[in-house]
Amino acid sequence: MGFKNGKLFFLLILVSLYLPAQENWTLDNCISYALEHNLTLLDYQYQESSGKESYNQAIRDLLPKVNGFADYNIRYGRSTDPYTNDVVDTDFFSNGYALNASIDLFQGFQKINTIKARKLVFKATQETAQQQRFLLALRVMTAFQDIQYYEGLLAISKEQLSISEANFKLAKKQIELGLKAGADLYEAESILFSDQLAVTQSENQLQAAKLSLIQEMNLENANTIQLNPVATNTIIEAKKDTDSIYQKAKDFVPLLKAQRYRMEAAQKEVGIARGRLYPSLSFSTGYGTGYYETTRDTLGVTIPFKTQIKDNASRFVGFSLSVPVFNAWSTRSNIKQQKIALKREQNNLEIQEQEIFKAIQQLVQEEKALHVELIQSEKQILAQEQAFGVAQKKYEKGLFTIMELNLAKSMFATSQNKNLQVKQLLQINQNTLSFYQGLPIFNIKSIN
């Protein structure tokens, strides 16, 4: 028996060594993990990489185009000798080699404008990806603070349950002493059950909030998460001006920066379309040679390969000028379409700026209202706490019924819940306003 117990103890030690330690997560840890594991964000990063490659290719398009060519032909029956152009009735083979190069000298600055447009589009994809990082961080922050809120709510519910348990025991004792009627015990028990249900509901809400955070983080193989206790930040009421915050947001918010880049890229697209109205000039050069089995010397012997390659060599240098004369107004139509696209991008920028201004305006107004609610809720807590204390003493002396005590207790709990909710909303509000002001509330690297 001792051997079996020792073996079991040894196995338990081994299992405990391999069990992962429960990690406590800070807000920064949660955001960093989410940024690394979010699949939607990964797709935006792929778009960013694609935009960078398009920009690099636009630069490479300035380089000359070089192409090599080689062929090997066997001719049967009656055919034309490619060397002499005589008609022959002999089987023979030939092969040729060529190397050509060309470069565009002028195309109405289309390639220069294309480089600028692709660069601006690339910057827009960078800012779009950055915007998604901040949005993800804001969602994680909200989910994180929701957990803190429900943890506070659970603590209040447990405190209420503890009071109800004490009052139930008191009512039971008073009934045994003949000081209370039996109905009071049933009422106290009903209140106790209600508070037990409230604790269960708070626990369920807390687990749901944790699940929301786990899903935002894309945390694998986890059903729950433990957070590091966070010290309550002192909420300071500071006068905030909508216009000043908006001006900072215009220079910082990646969403607006991305749209400005897209608008500037649309301007370059207009320049590209106009470039097609201009003549285009290109330069080309090449080298060619070949070997023909039918090429023979005076003795009728086929001239060697090396000699033919040298003797048959040819070179060329040339310029090509193309002048657009008439193409059914397609170029003019394309210019108009690009101008319309530019106006749409300008309008989209104005829409987004308007939406950002409205959001900031609403946040500033909400912050003012929440500060007033916070002051009032704190006063209400003090008043309800005192009222509950008086009601508890009166109940113990038999001057209050259990229902009157429960009413005072419930009002005290409601004031606590309201104060907790206002604090959480105010914290989220201030963090969001800090984001619009460009303050480093998240550990997210800026785009260089």
Rosetta blueprint (number, residue, H / E / L):
1 M L
2 G H
3 F H
4 K H
5 N H
6 G H
7 K H
8 L H
9 F H
10 F H
11 L H
12 L H
13 I H
14 L H
15 V H
16 S H
17 L H
18 Y H
19 L L
20 P L
21 A L
22 Q L
23 E L
24 N E
25 W E
26 T L
27 L H
28 D H
29 N H
30 C H
31 I H
32 S H
33 Y H
34 A H
35 L H
36 E H
37 H H
38 N L
39 L H
40 T H
41 L H
42 L H
43 D H
44 Y H
45 Q H
46 Y H
47 Q H
48 E H
49 S H
50 S H
51 G H
52 K H
53 E H
54 S H
55 Y H
56 N H
57 Q H
58 A H
59 I H
60 R H
61 D L
62 L L
63 L L
64 P L
65 K E
66 V E
67 N E
68 G E
69 F E
70 A E
71 D E
72 Y E
73 N E
74 I E
75 R E
76 Y L
77 G L
78 R L
79 S E
80 T E
81 D L
82 P L
83 Y L
84 T L
85 N L
86 D L
87 V E
88 V E
89 D L
90 T L
91 D L
92 F E
93 F E
94 S E
95 N E
96 G E
97 Y E
98 A E
99 L E
100 N E
101 A E
102 S E
103 I E
104 D E
105 L E
106 F E
107 Q L
108 G L
109 F L
110 Q H
111 K H
112 I H
113 N H
114 T H
115 I H
116 K H
117 A H
118 R H
119 K H
120 L H
121 V H
122 F H
123 K H
124 A H
125 T H
126 Q H
127 E H
128 T H
129 A H
130 Q H
131 Q H
132 Q H
133 R H
134 F H
135 L H
136 L H
137 A H
138 L H
139 R H
140 V H
141 M H
142 T H
143 A H
144 F H
145 Q H
146 D H
147 I H
148 Q H
149 Y H
150 Y H
151 E H
152 G H
153 L H
154 L H
155 A H
156 I H
157 S H
158 K H
159 E H
160 Q H
161 L H
162 S H
163 I H
164 S H
165 E H
166 A H
167 N H
168 F H
169 K H
170 L H
171 A H
172 K H
173 K H
174 Q H
175 I H
176 E H
177 L L
178 G L
179 L L
180 K L
181 A L
182 G H
183 A H
184 D H
185 L H
186 Y H
187 E H
188 A H
189 E H
190 S H
191 I H
192 L H
193 F H
194 S H
195 D H
196 Q H
197 L H
198 A H
199 V H
200 T H
201 Q H
202 S H
203 E H
204 N H
205 Q H
206 L H
207 Q H
208 A H
209 A H
210 K H
211 L H
212 S H
213 L H
214 I H
215 Q H
216 E H
217 M H
218 N L
219 L L
220 E L
221 N L
222 A L
223 N L
224 T L
225 I L
226 Q E
227 L E
228 N L
229 P L
230 V L
231 A L
232 T L
233 N L
234 T L
235 I L
236 I L
237 E L
238 A L
239 K L
240 K L
241 D L
242 T H
243 D H
244 S H
245 I H
246 Y H
247 Q H
248 K H
249 A H
250 K H
251 D H
252 F H
253 V L
254 P H
255 L H
256 L H
257 K H
258 A H
259 Q H
260 R H
261 Y H
262 R H
263 M H
264 E H
265 A H
266 A H
267 Q H
268 K H
269 E H
270 V H
271 G H
272 I H
273 A H
274 R H
275 G H
276 R L
277 L L
278 Y L
279 P L
280 S E
281 L E
282 S E
283 F E
284 S E
285 T E
286 G E
287 Y E
288 G E
289 T E
290 G E
291 Y E
292 Y E
293 E L
294 T L
295 T L
296 R E
297 D L
298 T L
299 L L
300 G L
301 V L
302 T E
303 I L
304 P L
305 F H
306 K H
307 T H
308 Q H
309 I H
310 K H
311 D H
312 N L
313 A L
314 S E
315 R E
316 F E
317 V E
318 G E
319 F E
320 S E
321 L E
322 S E
323 V L
324 P L
325 V L
326 F L
327 N L
328 A L
329 W L
330 S H
331 T H
332 R H
333 S H
334 N H
335 I H
336 K H
337 Q H
338 Q H
339 K H
340 I H
341 A H
342 L H
343 K H
344 R H
345 E H
346 Q H
347 N H
348 N H
349 L H
350 E H
351 I H
352 Q H
353 E H
354 Q H
355 E H
356 I H
357 F H
358 K H
359 A H
360 I H
361 Q H
362 Q H
363 L H
364 V H
365 Q H
366 E H
367 E H
368 K H
369 A H
370 L H
371 H H
372 V H
373 E H
374 L H
375 I H
376 Q H
377 S H
378 E H
379 K H
380 Q H
381 I H
382 L H
383 A H
384 Q H
385 E H
386 Q H
387 A H
388 F H
389 G H
390 V H
391 A H
392 Q H
393 K H
394 K H
395 Y H
396 E H
397 K L
398 G L
399 L L
400 F L
401 T L
402 I H
403 M H
404 E H
405 L H
406 N H
407 L H
408 A H
409 K H
410 S H
411 M H
412 F H
413 A H
414 T H
415 S H
416 Q H
417 N H
418 K H
419 N H
420 L H
421 Q H
422 V H
423 K H
424 Q H
425 L H
426 L H
427 Q H
428 I H
429 N H
430 Q H
431 N H
432 T H
433 L H
434 S H
435 F H
436 Y H
437 Q L
438 G L
439 L L
440 P L
441 I L
442 F L
443 N L
444 I L
445 K L
446 S L
447 I L
448 N L
